[in-house]
Amino acid sequence: MTRLKKVLLLTVLLIISVSLFGLSSGICGENKKPPTSEEAILQEKGGVLVPKGTLVIEPGFQYSHTSRTRIAISGFTILEAIVIGKIKTEDIKKDVFMGYLNFRYGLLDNLQLEAQIPYLYRRERYSYKEDSSTTEKTVTDSNIGDITFGASYQLLYEKGSIPDVVLNFKVKTNTGKDPYGIENDALGIPKELPTGNGHWGVSGGITLVKRSDPAVLFGGLAYFYNFERDVKGYGEMKPGSSVDFSIGMAYALNEKLSTYISYDQKIYSHTTQNDEDVAGTDFNVGMLYFGASYVTSSKSSLNFSVGVGLTNDAPDVTLEIRLPIRF
C-alpha cells in the first residue's frame, strides 16, 4: 500500500470512528444544547470559544493543489515573435494531503487551550521540456508536520456596537522534517520533501465577531514570527515573518445549516541567511473561501470548505473537511 493510501485510509478511519462515537454519545448521553452551525464556523475561525470544561476533538483532512509553469529562453527574440536559441519549459505540480487532529479545551469561561497534530503526504511532479526532449520526475514524501499549540482569551463580549473580541496566541514547533540538507539530483530536483520549516515560531492575533441576525460578520489580524536558527552548512537561517488579515460573513440558512464566505490575505517577508535577504522568498498569498457547516447531532457537526487562490503565490485550490466532536 502506498504512503498516500495509508494517510487517506487512516484519516477516513479516524473520522468515521470519532464521528460514530460522537453520534452515539449524542444519542445515549445527556440532552445538552447542541452547538449551532454558526458557532461551529466561528470556533474554526477562532472567534468563539468552547464552553468551560468542554473538550472538542476535531479530526480533519485538507488537500491543496498548486500548478506552475516557467519558460526560460536561452537566446534572443526578433519582434517579440521569432525566437533564436533554446526554449526550456518547466512545469511543476504540487499536491499536499494533510490529515490532522485539533484539540480545544475550555479551561475557563473566557480561556481556551488548543493544539493541532498534523501528518502530511506531499507529491511534486517536475516536467522539463527543452526543444523536442522531455524529462519528467515525481517525488513523494510523508511525515509528521509541525505541531502547534496555543490559547485563546475572550477580552470583550458583544454589547451594542461593540463586537466580541478574542485574543489568539500560538506556538509552532519544528517536529516536521525540515528543508535543510535535502539532496538534489543532476537536474536540481529534490530527492525528498520537507513537511515543516525547521524553525520554532510564535503568533499573536485578534479576532472580532459581530452578529446581525441571521448573519454574522467576522474578521481577524495576526502576526507570525519565526525564530532564527544556526544550520550547519547554511549559517544563520530565519524564515520570513508574516501578517495575516481575514474578513468574512457566515449566514444561517436554518438551525442546522450555515454557509460562509471569507477572504484571507497572508504577506510573507524574505527569508534571511546570515542577515541577508534570500531572493524569491517573499510571498503574497490571497485566498477566497466558500464553506458550510451542518450540525449532525447534539455533540458534532460537519464543516466543509473550498478555497480558490487569487494571487500567483497562492495554491490553485484547497479542499478541507472537519468533524468537531464535543466531549
C-alpha positions as a Markdown table, in Angstrom:
| # | Residue | x | y | z |
|---|---|---|---|---|
| 1 | Met | 0.0 | 0.0 | 0.0 |
| 2 | Thr | 1.4 | 3.4 | -0.9 |
| 3 | Arg | 2.0 | 6.2 | 1.6 |
| 4 | Leu | -0.8 | 8.3 | 0.2 |
| 5 | Lys | -3.3 | 5.4 | 0.5 |
| 6 | Lys | -2.1 | 4.8 | 4.1 |
| 7 | Val | -2.6 | 8.5 | 5.0 |
| 8 | Leu | -6.1 | 8.6 | 3.4 |
| 9 | Leu | -7.1 | 5.4 | 5.0 |
| 10 | Leu | -6.0 | 6.4 | 8.5 |
| 11 | Thr | -7.7 | 9.8 | 8.1 |
| 12 | Val | -11.0 | 8.2 | 6.9 |
| 13 | Leu | -11.0 | 5.6 | 9.7 |
| 14 | Leu | -10.2 | 8.2 | 12.3 |
| 15 | Ile | -13.1 | 10.5 | 11.1 |
| 16 | Ile | -15.5 | 7.6 | 10.9 |
| 17 | Ser | -14.6 | 6.2 | 14.4 |
| 18 | Val | -14.7 | 9.6 | 16.1 |
| 19 | Ser | -17.9 | 10.6 | 14.4 |
| 20 | Leu | -19.6 | 7.3 | 15.3 |
| 21 | Phe | -18.6 | 7.8 | 18.9 |
| 22 | Gly | -19.8 | 11.4 | 18.8 |
| 23 | Leu | -23.2 | 10.3 | 17.3 |
| 24 | Ser | -23.7 | 7.5 | 19.8 |
| 25 | Ser | -22.7 | 9.9 | 22.7 |
| 26 | Gly | -25.3 | 12.4 | 21.3 |
| 27 | Ile | -28.0 | 9.7 | 21.3 |
| 28 | Cys | -27.2 | 8.0 | 24.6 |
| 29 | Gly | -25.6 | 10.8 | 26.6 |
| 30 | Glu | -27.1 | 13.8 | 28.3 |
| 31 | Asn | -29.5 | 16.0 | 26.5 |
| 32 | Lys | -27.3 | 19.1 | 26.1 |
| 33 | Lys | -28.0 | 22.0 | 23.9 |
| 34 | Pro | -26.3 | 21.3 | 20.5 |
| 35 | Pro | -23.9 | 23.8 | 19.1 |
| 36 | Thr | -25.3 | 25.9 | 16.3 |
| 37 | Ser | -23.9 | 25.7 | 12.8 |
| 38 | Glu | -22.7 | 29.3 | 13.1 |
| 39 | Glu | -20.8 | 28.5 | 16.3 |
| 40 | Ala | -19.0 | 25.7 | 14.6 |
| 41 | Ile | -17.8 | 28.1 | 11.9 |
| 42 | Leu | -16.7 | 30.7 | 14.3 |
| 43 | Gln | -14.9 | 28.2 | 16.6 |
| 44 | Glu | -12.9 | 27.2 | 13.5 |
| 45 | Lys | -12.1 | 30.9 | 12.8 |
| 46 | Gly | -11.1 | 31.5 | 16.4 |
| 47 | Gly | -13.9 | 33.9 | 17.2 |
| 48 | Val | -15.9 | 31.7 | 19.6 |
| 49 | Leu | -14.5 | 29.7 | 22.5 |
| 50 | Val | -15.8 | 26.3 | 23.6 |
| 51 | Pro | -17.6 | 26.3 | 27.0 |
| 52 | Lys | -15.8 | 25.8 | 30.2 |
| 53 | Gly | -15.0 | 22.1 | 30.9 |
| 54 | Thr | -15.7 | 21.1 | 27.3 |
| 55 | Leu | -13.2 | 19.2 | 25.2 |
| 56 | Val | -13.5 | 19.3 | 21.4 |
| 57 | Ile | -11.6 | 16.7 | 19.3 |
| 58 | Glu | -11.7 | 17.7 | 15.7 |
| 59 | Pro | -10.3 | 15.2 | 13.1 |
| 60 | Gly | -9.8 | 16.9 | 9.7 |
| 61 | Phe | -8.4 | 16.5 | 6.2 |
| 62 | Gln | -7.0 | 19.1 | 3.8 |
| 63 | Tyr | -5.9 | 18.9 | 0.2 |
| 64 | Ser | -4.2 | 21.6 | -1.8 |
| 65 | His | -3.0 | 21.7 | -5.4 |
| 66 | Thr | -0.6 | 24.1 | -7.0 |
| 67 | Ser | 0.5 | 24.2 | -10.6 |
| 68 | Arg | 3.2 | 26.5 | -12.1 |
| 69 | Thr | 4.8 | 26.8 | -15.5 |
| 70 | Arg | 8.0 | 28.7 | -16.2 |
| 71 | Ile | 9.6 | 29.4 | -19.6 |
| 72 | Ala | 13.3 | 30.1 | -19.9 |
| 73 | Ile | 14.8 | 31.4 | -23.3 |
| 74 | Ser | 18.5 | 30.9 | -23.9 |
| 75 | Gly | 19.0 | 33.2 | -26.9 |
| 76 | Phe | 17.1 | 36.3 | -28.2 |
| 77 | Thr | 13.8 | 37.2 | -29.9 |
| 78 | Ile | 13.1 | 39.2 | -33.0 |
| 79 | Leu | 10.0 | 41.4 | -33.0 |
| 80 | Glu | 8.8 | 39.6 | -29.9 |
| 81 | Ala | 7.6 | 36.7 | -32.0 |
| 82 | Ile | 10.6 | 34.8 | -33.5 |
| 83 | Val | 12.9 | 33.1 | -31.0 |
| 84 | Ile | 16.6 | 32.4 | -31.9 |
| 85 | Gly | 18.0 | 29.9 | -29.4 |
| 86 | Lys | 16.7 | 27.3 | -27.0 |
| 87 | Ile | 13.4 | 27.3 | -25.2 |
| 88 | Lys | 13.1 | 25.4 | -21.9 |
| 89 | Thr | 9.7 | 24.9 | -20.2 |
| 90 | Glu | 9.5 | 23.8 | -16.6 |
| 91 | Asp | 6.1 | 22.5 | -15.3 |
| 92 | Ile | 5.7 | 21.9 | -11.6 |
| 93 | Lys | 2.6 | 20.4 | -10.0 |
| 94 | Lys | 2.4 | 20.1 | -6.2 |
| 95 | Asp | -0.2 | 18.2 | -4.2 |
| 96 | Val | -0.3 | 18.2 | -0.4 |
| 97 | Phe | -2.6 | 15.9 | 1.5 |
| 98 | Met | -2.8 | 16.6 | 5.3 |
| 99 | Gly | -4.7 | 14.7 | 7.9 |
| 100 | Tyr | -4.8 | 16.3 | 11.4 |
| 101 | Leu | -6.3 | 16.3 | 14.9 |
| 102 | Asn | -7.3 | 19.5 | 16.5 |
| 103 | Phe | -7.9 | 19.7 | 20.3 |
| 104 | Arg | -9.8 | 22.5 | 22.1 |
| 105 | Tyr | -10.5 | 22.7 | 25.8 |
| 106 | Gly | -12.4 | 25.3 | 27.7 |
| 107 | Leu | -10.3 | 25.9 | 30.7 |
| 108 | Leu | -12.3 | 28.9 | 31.9 |
| 109 | Asp | -15.4 | 30.7 | 30.6 |
| 110 | Asn | -13.2 | 33.1 | 28.6 |
| 111 | Leu | -10.0 | 31.0 | 28.2 |
| 112 | Gln | -9.5 | 28.1 | 25.7 |
| 113 | Leu | -6.4 | 25.9 | 25.2 |
| 114 | Glu | -5.8 | 24.3 | 21.8 |
| 115 | Ala | -3.4 | 22.2 | 19.8 |
| 116 | Gln | -3.0 | 20.6 | 16.3 |
| 117 | Ile | -1.1 | 17.5 | 15.3 |
| 118 | Pro | -0.8 | 17.2 | 11.5 |
| 119 | Tyr | 0.5 | 14.5 | 9.3 |
| 120 | Leu | 1.4 | 15.3 | 5.7 |
| 121 | Tyr | 1.8 | 13.5 | 2.4 |
| 122 | Arg | 3.5 | 15.5 | -0.4 |
| 123 | Arg | 3.7 | 14.8 | -4.1 |
| 124 | Glu | 5.5 | 17.0 | -6.6 |
| 125 | Arg | 5.8 | 16.4 | -10.3 |
| 126 | Tyr | 8.5 | 18.1 | -12.3 |
| 127 | Ser | 8.4 | 18.2 | -16.1 |
| 128 | Tyr | 11.2 | 19.7 | -18.2 |
| 129 | Lys | 10.8 | 20.2 | -21.9 |
| 130 | Glu | 13.8 | 21.5 | -23.9 |
| 131 | Asp | 13.3 | 21.7 | -27.7 |
| 132 | Ser | 11.9 | 18.2 | -28.5 |
| 133 | Ser | 13.1 | 16.3 | -25.4 |
| 134 | Thr | 11.0 | 16.0 | -22.2 |
| 135 | Thr | 12.1 | 14.9 | -18.8 |
| 136 | Glu | 9.6 | 14.1 | -16.0 |
| 137 | Lys | 10.1 | 13.0 | -12.4 |
| 138 | Thr | 7.7 | 12.6 | -9.5 |
| 139 | Val | 8.9 | 13.0 | -5.8 |
| 140 | Thr | 6.8 | 11.9 | -2.9 |
| 141 | Asp | 7.3 | 12.0 | 0.9 |
| 142 | Ser | 5.3 | 11.8 | 4.1 |
| 143 | Asn | 6.0 | 12.6 | 7.7 |
| 144 | Ile | 4.5 | 14.3 | 10.7 |
| 145 | Gly | 4.2 | 18.1 | 10.3 |
| 146 | Asp | 4.9 | 21.0 | 12.7 |
| 147 | Ile | 2.7 | 20.6 | 15.8 |
| 148 | Thr | 1.2 | 23.8 | 17.1 |
| 149 | Phe | -0.4 | 24.6 | 20.5 |
| 150 | Gly | -1.8 | 27.8 | 22.0 |
| 151 | Ala | -4.5 | 29.6 | 23.8 |
| 152 | Ser | -7.4 | 32.0 | 23.1 |
| 153 | Tyr | -8.8 | 34.6 | 25.5 |
| 154 | Gln | -12.1 | 36.4 | 25.2 |
| 155 | Leu | -11.3 | 40.1 | 26.0 |
| 156 | Leu | -14.7 | 41.6 | 25.3 |
| 157 | Tyr | -18.3 | 40.3 | 24.8 |
| 158 | Glu | -20.6 | 41.7 | 22.2 |
| 159 | Lys | -22.7 | 44.6 | 23.5 |
| 160 | Gly | -24.4 | 47.2 | 21.3 |
| 161 | Ser | -21.9 | 48.3 | 18.7 |
| 162 | Ile | -19.0 | 46.5 | 20.5 |
| 163 | Pro | -18.2 | 43.2 | 18.9 |
| 164 | Asp | -16.8 | 40.0 | 20.6 |
| 165 | Val | -13.1 | 40.4 | 20.8 |
| 166 | Val | -10.9 | 37.3 | 21.1 |
| 167 | Leu | -7.1 | 37.3 | 21.5 |
| 168 | Asn | -5.2 | 34.4 | 20.0 |
| 169 | Phe | -1.7 | 33.1 | 20.8 |
| 170 | Lys | 0.0 | 30.1 | 19.2 |
| 171 | Val | 3.4 | 28.4 | 19.3 |
| 172 | Lys | 4.6 | 26.3 | 16.4 |
| 173 | Thr | 7.2 | 23.6 | 17.0 |
| 174 | Asn | 9.7 | 22.1 | 14.5 |
| 175 | Thr | 8.6 | 18.5 | 14.7 |
| 176 | Gly | 8.2 | 18.2 | 10.9 |
| 177 | Lys | 11.0 | 17.2 | 8.5 |
| 178 | Asp | 12.9 | 20.4 | 7.8 |
| 179 | Pro | 14.1 | 21.6 | 4.4 |
| 180 | Tyr | 17.8 | 21.7 | 5.2 |
| 181 | Gly | 20.2 | 19.0 | 4.0 |
| 182 | Ile | 17.9 | 17.6 | 1.3 |
| 183 | Glu | 19.9 | 16.4 | -1.7 |
| 184 | Asn | 19.1 | 17.2 | -5.3 |
| 185 | Asp | 19.7 | 15.3 | -8.4 |
| 186 | Ala | 21.6 | 16.5 | -11.5 |
| 187 | Leu | 18.5 | 18.5 | -12.7 |
| 188 | Gly | 18.2 | 20.2 | -9.3 |
| 189 | Ile | 15.1 | 18.2 | -8.3 |
| 190 | Pro | 14.9 | 17.3 | -4.6 |
| 191 | Lys | 15.1 | 13.6 | -3.7 |
| 192 | Glu | 12.8 | 14.1 | -0.7 |
| 193 | Leu | 10.4 | 16.8 | 0.5 |
| 194 | Pro | 10.0 | 18.7 | 3.8 |
| 195 | Thr | 6.9 | 18.6 | 6.0 |
| 196 | Gly | 7.9 | 21.6 | 8.2 |
| 197 | Asn | 10.1 | 24.7 | 8.0 |
| 198 | Gly | 12.6 | 23.6 | 10.6 |
| 199 | His | 12.0 | 26.5 | 13.0 |
| 200 | Trp | 10.1 | 27.3 | 16.1 |
| 201 | Gly | 7.6 | 30.2 | 15.7 |
| 202 | Val | 5.0 | 32.2 | 17.6 |
| 203 | Ser | 1.9 | 34.1 | 16.5 |
| 204 | Gly | -0.4 | 36.6 | 18.1 |
| 205 | Gly | -3.6 | 37.9 | 16.8 |
| 206 | Ile | -7.1 | 39.3 | 17.4 |
| 207 | Thr | -10.5 | 38.1 | 16.1 |
| 208 | Leu | -13.7 | 40.2 | 16.0 |
| 209 | Val | -17.2 | 38.9 | 15.7 |
| 210 | Lys | -20.4 | 40.9 | 15.2 |
| 211 | Arg | -23.8 | 39.4 | 14.9 |
| 212 | Ser | -26.5 | 40.9 | 12.6 |
| 213 | Asp | -29.2 | 38.2 | 12.6 |
| 214 | Pro | -29.3 | 36.0 | 10.6 |
| 215 | Ala | -25.7 | 36.8 | 9.5 |
| 216 | Val | -22.5 | 37.0 | 11.5 |
| 217 | Leu | -19.6 | 39.2 | 10.5 |
| 218 | Phe | -16.0 | 38.2 | 11.5 |
| 219 | Gly | -12.5 | 39.3 | 10.8 |
| 220 | Gly | -9.0 | 39.0 | 12.2 |
| 221 | Leu | -5.5 | 40.2 | 12.2 |
| 222 | Ala | -2.4 | 38.1 | 13.2 |
| 223 | Tyr | 1.4 | 38.3 | 13.1 |
| 224 | Phe | 3.6 | 35.2 | 12.9 |
| 225 | Tyr | 7.3 | 35.3 | 13.8 |
| 226 | Asn | 9.9 | 32.5 | 13.1 |
| 227 | Phe | 12.9 | 32.2 | 15.3 |
| 228 | Glu | 16.4 | 32.2 | 13.8 |
| 229 | Arg | 18.4 | 29.0 | 13.8 |
| 230 | Asp | 22.1 | 28.2 | 13.1 |
| 231 | Val | 22.0 | 25.4 | 10.5 |
| 232 | Lys | 25.2 | 23.5 | 9.7 |
| 233 | Gly | 26.3 | 24.3 | 6.1 |
| 234 | Tyr | 23.8 | 27.2 | 5.7 |
| 235 | Gly | 24.6 | 29.6 | 8.5 |
| 236 | Glu | 22.1 | 31.7 | 10.4 |
| 237 | Met | 18.7 | 31.0 | 8.8 |
| 238 | Lys | 15.4 | 32.8 | 9.6 |
| 239 | Pro | 12.2 | 32.2 | 7.6 |
| 240 | Gly | 10.3 | 35.4 | 6.9 |
| 241 | Ser | 7.6 | 36.7 | 9.2 |
| 242 | Ser | 4.0 | 37.1 | 8.0 |
| 243 | Val | 1.0 | 39.3 | 8.5 |
| 244 | Asp | -2.4 | 37.6 | 8.1 |
| 245 | Phe | -5.6 | 39.6 | 7.5 |
| 246 | Ser | -9.0 | 37.9 | 7.1 |
| 247 | Ile | -12.6 | 39.0 | 6.8 |
| 248 | Gly | -15.8 | 37.1 | 6.2 |
| 249 | Met | -19.5 | 36.5 | 6.8 |
| 250 | Ala | -21.5 | 33.5 | 8.0 |
| 251 | Tyr | -25.2 | 33.1 | 7.1 |
| 252 | Ala | -27.6 | 30.8 | 8.9 |
| 253 | Leu | -30.0 | 29.1 | 6.5 |
| 254 | Asn | -31.7 | 27.2 | 9.4 |
| 255 | Glu | -30.8 | 25.9 | 12.8 |
| 256 | Lys | -28.6 | 23.2 | 11.5 |
| 257 | Leu | -27.1 | 24.6 | 8.3 |
| 258 | Ser | -25.0 | 27.7 | 7.8 |
| 259 | Thr | -22.8 | 28.9 | 4.9 |
| 260 | Tyr | -19.9 | 31.3 | 4.9 |
| 261 | Ile | -17.6 | 33.2 | 2.6 |
| 262 | Ser | -14.3 | 34.7 | 3.7 |
| 263 | Tyr | -11.1 | 36.3 | 2.3 |
| 264 | Asp | -7.7 | 35.6 | 3.7 |
| 265 | Gln | -4.5 | 37.5 | 2.9 |
| 266 | Lys | -1.0 | 36.5 | 4.1 |
| 267 | Ile | 2.0 | 38.6 | 3.3 |
| 268 | Tyr | 5.4 | 36.9 | 4.0 |
| 269 | Ser | 8.7 | 38.8 | 4.3 |
| 270 | His | 12.0 | 37.5 | 2.9 |
| 271 | Thr | 13.8 | 34.6 | 4.4 |
| 272 | Thr | 17.3 | 35.7 | 5.6 |
| 273 | Gln | 20.6 | 33.9 | 5.5 |
| 274 | Asn | 23.3 | 35.4 | 7.7 |
| 275 | Asp | 21.1 | 38.6 | 7.9 |
| 276 | Glu | 20.9 | 38.8 | 4.0 |
| 277 | Asp | 17.6 | 38.5 | 2.2 |
| 278 | Val | 17.2 | 35.4 | 0.1 |
| 279 | Ala | 15.8 | 36.3 | -3.3 |
| 280 | Gly | 12.4 | 35.0 | -4.3 |
| 281 | Thr | 11.3 | 34.1 | -0.7 |
| 282 | Asp | 8.8 | 36.8 | -0.1 |
| 283 | Phe | 5.2 | 35.8 | -0.9 |
| 284 | Asn | 1.7 | 37.3 | -1.1 |
| 285 | Val | -1.0 | 34.7 | -0.7 |
| 286 | Gly | -4.6 | 35.6 | -1.2 |
| 287 | Met | -7.4 | 33.0 | -0.8 |
| 288 | Leu | -11.2 | 33.2 | -1.2 |
| 289 | Tyr | -13.1 | 30.6 | 0.8 |
| 290 | Phe | -16.6 | 29.2 | 0.4 |
| 291 | Gly | -17.8 | 26.8 | 3.1 |
| 292 | Ala | -20.7 | 25.3 | 5.0 |
| 293 | Ser | -21.4 | 23.8 | 8.4 |
| 294 | Tyr | -24.1 | 21.2 | 9.2 |
| 295 | Val | -24.9 | 20.1 | 12.8 |
| 296 | Thr | -25.2 | 16.3 | 12.8 |
| 297 | Ser | -26.0 | 15.8 | 16.5 |
| 298 | Ser | -26.0 | 17.5 | 19.8 |
| 299 | Lys | -22.3 | 16.9 | 20.0 |
| 300 | Ser | -21.0 | 17.0 | 16.5 |
| 301 | Ser | -21.1 | 19.0 | 13.2 |
| 302 | Leu | -19.6 | 18.6 | 9.8 |
| 303 | Asn | -17.7 | 21.5 | 8.2 |
| 304 | Phe | -16.6 | 21.7 | 4.6 |
| 305 | Ser | -14.8 | 24.5 | 2.6 |
| 306 | Val | -13.3 | 25.2 | -0.8 |
| 307 | Gly | -10.5 | 27.8 | -1.3 |
| 308 | Val | -9.6 | 29.4 | -4.5 |
| 309 | Gly | -6.2 | 31.1 | -4.9 |
| 310 | Leu | -6.3 | 34.7 | -6.1 |
| 311 | Thr | -2.6 | 35.6 | -6.2 |
| 312 | Asn | 0.3 | 34.0 | -8.0 |
| 313 | Asp | 1.8 | 32.7 | -4.8 |
| 314 | Ala | -1.4 | 31.0 | -3.5 |
| 315 | Pro | -2.4 | 27.4 | -4.2 |
| 316 | Asp | -4.8 | 27.0 | -7.1 |
| 317 | Val | -7.4 | 25.2 | -5.0 |
| 318 | Thr | -7.8 | 23.8 | -1.5 |
| 319 | Leu | -10.4 | 21.4 | -0.1 |
| 320 | Glu | -11.0 | 20.9 | 3.6 |
| 321 | Ile | -13.3 | 18.8 | 5.8 |
| 322 | Arg | -13.6 | 19.0 | 9.6 |
| 323 | Leu | -15.6 | 17.0 | 12.1 |
| 324 | Pro | -15.6 | 18.6 | 15.6 |
| 325 | Ile | -16.9 | 16.3 | 18.3 |
| 326 | Arg | -17.8 | 17.6 | 21.8 |
| 327 | Phe | -16.9 | 15.6 | 24.9 |
